[in-house]
Amino acid sequence: MNLKKMAGFRAGKEVKDGQIIGLGTGSTTHYFIESLGMRIKEEEIQVMGIPTSYQSFLLAKQWKIPVTSLEEHDIDIAVDGADEIDPDLNLIKGGGAAHTLEKIVDYAACEFIVIADETKLVSELGTFPVPLEIISQSTKPVFSALKDMGADPEIRMAKFKDGPVISDNGNFIVDANFYEINNPIQLEKDLNSIPGVVENGIFSQMVDKVILGTSEGIKILK
């Protein structure tokens, strides 16, 4: 049973004809974009997508989903994945290094829906490191500030190229291990106050609904 596909295809049913949709990034969102493309083909619904990464842009093109931008349209609904989800529906995102534009798009949407499999639901955020997009020249002072906050930071290194991962915006990605995050709302603010940090991967108080794929079927969290 593919729990990611289950959640992604269920989210595809949330979209209404005529809507502008924020297209998230990641393996679960891949299935949402696929389901949306199938609905366009089979039901001839008229929608447009705003991609949050090159990955989601290319998938939208593959599934013949017309794309637009925040400059041209407001967003009715954004659908995106998560790396961790706590009981208050705060998130850690950014495993795909696209969290900056994801946060911009998700925040701008009238409704923000998260899709995930049941393994992403945790009692407390922090097992997954918090990704930060940073200006490359700020690495040393950012690391110093993160260590003062109790984190173990490291530059994310690429797997299929030499050197670090570079975001779609041309910046470094730092993974900061906090291990336990007791107050994600405050930590999100504190991380973004560090000079050189473009955006961090904590998404607090943003989610309207979670569509969770589980071994017992779909569960909706609000």
N, C-alpha and C positions, 0 to 999 in steps of 0.2 A: 504494500500500500504506500503510494507516494503522498506523504502528508503535505509537502510543499505544494504539489500540484493541486491537491484538494483545496487548500486555502486560496491559492491563486485563482483557480477557476470559480470558486465561490465568490470571490471579490469581483470577478468580471460581471456577475449578475447585478452588482450594486450600481453599475453605470447606467445612466438614462440617456436617451436620445437627445442630442444637442449639447451635451456637456463638454466642458474643457477639463482635461484630466492630467494631473501630475503623475508622471511615469517614474516610479522609483527605480532603484538599481539593486541588482543581486539575483541570486539563484531562484528565490521564491517569486520575486517580481517578474522574472522571466516568464513564468506560467501565467501571471495576470495579463501581461502584454500579449501573449499567445491567445488567451481566451478573448481578449478584446478584439484582436485581429479576426478571429473566427466569427465573432458577432457582427463585425462590419461586413464580412463576406456573406454570411448566411441571413442576417436580419436587415442588412443595409441601413444600420443606424449611422447617424451623422455625428461624429465626435472628432475632437482634436486633442493631441497629447502635447504636454510640455516635458521633454526629457530632462533627467537630472544628471546624465552622464553621457559620454560617447557610447557606452554599452547600450543604454536604453534608447538612445537616438537610432543606433543601427538596428536594434530589434524592432523599433517602430517602423522603420523603413522596410524591413523584411516582411512585416505583417501588414504593410500598406495602411498604416495609421497616419493620417495627416499630422504634421507637427507644427507647433507655433511657439510663442515665447511669452514671458511675463510682460514684455513691453507691449504686446498686442492684445492680450486677453487676461482676464481674471480667471482664477481656478475654482471650479465647482467642487472637485473631489480629488484628493491625492491618495495614491495607494503605494505603500512602500513596505519593505521588510524591516527586520530588526535582528540584532545579534543577541540582545538580552531584553527581557520585559519583566518589570517588577510588578508586585500586586497593585500598585497605584498607577500602572500603565506608563511609568517613566521608562525610557529606553536607553540602551547603548547601541549606536549605529556607527558605521564607518569601516566595517571589515573590507568593503570594496573601495575604500579611499574616496568616496563620493559624497561624504556627509555634509560638506559645506553647501553645495547646491541643493542637496536633498532637504536640508533644514530650511533653506530659503523658500523652496517650492512647497514643502509640507506646511510651513507656517502660514504661507499666503493662501492656502486652500480654505474654502468654506467648511469642508469636512476632511479630516485626515484619518484614513483607515490603515491599520497595520496588519500585514499578513505574515504568518509564521507557522512553523510546526511546534508541537508541544515541548520540544527540548529547549526552546528559547525562553520559556517561562521560568523565572527564578524567584527565590524568596527575597533576595537582595542583589542589587547590581554590584559588579566589581570583579567577578571571576574573569570576564572578558575585559581586556585592557581598554581604556578610553582612548580612541584615536583623536589626534589633534592635527589639523593642517597648519603648518607654520611656514613663515618666510625663511628661506634657507640661511640667510645671514644671521638669524636670531637664535640659531640652535643652542649655543652655549648659554646665554642668559635664560632661555626658556627651560633648558634642562636644570639649571640651578634653581629656578623658581619651583619647578615640579618636585624636585628633591626636597625642598623646604616644606612642601605640602604633604610629604610622606609617600610620594610616588617613586616607582622605579621606571624611568623612561628609556626608550630605545628607538632609534631611527628604524623605520620599517624598510627592510631590504627587499629588492625585487628578486623574483625567482627565475625569470626568463630573460634578464638583462643584468649587466654588471651595475653595481651601485644601488642607490636607494630607489624606492617607489616614488614616482613623481605624479602628483595629482593632475586632473584635467586642467587645473588652473596654473600648473607649473610650479607647485610648491612641494616641500617635504611632508611626509606623514610620520608623526611620532606616535608610538603606542605607549601610553602611560598606565602602568599597573598600580592600581590602588588596593586591589584585593577585596576590600570591603568599602562600600559607599553608603554611609548612613544618611546623608542628606544630598541627594542628587540635584535638587533645585539650587542649593547654594553652591555646590561644586561647579555646576555648569556656569554660573555667573563668575565665580572666582577664576576659572580657567580662561574665560574670555577676557578677563581683565589683565592678563599677562601680555605685555608688549611683544609682538611678533606672532602671537597666536591669531590665525585667521578665523578659525571656528573649531569647536570641539564636538565630540560625538555623543554627548548626553542630550537627549531630547526629553525635557521635563514639561509636564502639564500641557501637552500638545495633542494627545491622542483622543479621538472621539470614539473609536471602536477598534477592537482587535478581532480578526478572524483567525482562529487557531485550528490548524489541522491536527487531529488527535486520532489515536487508535480506535476511539469510540465514535468518531465522526467529527463534524464541525462544531466548535464551541465559539460563542460570541461573548466577548468581554467588553464591558463599558464602565 
